[in-house]
Amino acid sequence: MILNINYGILRYDVPSSLKSATRVTRQGCRVPIHYKITDSTRISKLPMKKLLSHSNTKMELAQYLAAKSLEKGEQLGKRVVVTWGTKCKATHKDMDYLESNHEEADTKLLLHAADATSSGATTIDIVSPDTDVFVLAVRRSPELCQSTYFVTGRGQRHRKILLRSIAAAIGPARTAALPGFHAWSGADITGSFAGKGKQKCWKAFLEAEDDCVTALSDLGTTEQPAPSTIAAIEKLVCQLYQPKTRISKVKDLRWFMFCKKQAQSERLPPTEAALQECIMRAHYQMIVWNSDLVPNPELPSPENYGWAMEKGNSASIFIQCDINIAIFVVKKGSFL
């Protein structure tokens, strides 16, 4: 048996990326410190969060780990493939054809898993703690070798999951729609519905009508979401907030829940305008995820998909375009 070890490291050199906005938010008011990464850098007593607070440090660490992994692989006679930044190198062959501009390791892992399958791999372990990777891997499982596993967790929580068993359990339609569901219900950069966690969203997904499932799988397949896609997802949101309702418009459901149930504003579904922005962000995320098997996709700007550019002192980042104003027009019997 020939064993390949593939490492994927995400990029930190993408200007004005959506992930950079997330990093800035998590960083808060703390000023990041740039640590030079070399063999002599002392990090044993340095908190990892502090060490990785600066993007330049993370880029240097990625390069350092890539070089050391290749060096160690050659010393041990192992077949090691490492991808970092836009580069891809291996100890045993030329990997220039897999150099890619993917920002996230999530999609790079799938790109390499598909390449391993086409190269004759019979067993693949995709090792990651990330939900995004699991979702993308399940979606691609029919295209990967039969014995492809997702490995995650530590200690008693360590799990090795056969991807095709998950795909078989939920069926081909929902397998294809799974990334769309994840983007719609709340991924890293798309946001989520207030008070509606993944379990409630998952229940609505499993009970959803065929047109709603198809709408989720259609996200990211065109430049803009089709009106039928938006309408079906709006219907799914109504089912999320009011299971088994026949109401398919959020403005009608907001009015119903306000009048009949005296629901507080935080318990109401989003306005039409806010939902439109939510769908656009999910659509953009799916444009990115649908390019997971393309080494160098040309992606549109997020500015046309529910994001706005905010310029700071040192860099420009994208922020969500949220519309939080609810308009009551009680006299006309409508609630927008």
Beta strands, then each sheet from edge to edge (+ up, - down):
strand 1: 4-8
strand 2: 79-84
strand 3: 87-90
strand 4: 123-127
strand 5: 147-152
strand 6: 159-162
strand 7: 307-311
strand 8: 316-320
strand 9: 328-329
strand 10: 334-335
sheet 1: 1+ 2+ 3-
sheet 2: 4+ 5+ 6-
sheet 3: 7+ 8-
sheet 4: 9+ 10-
end
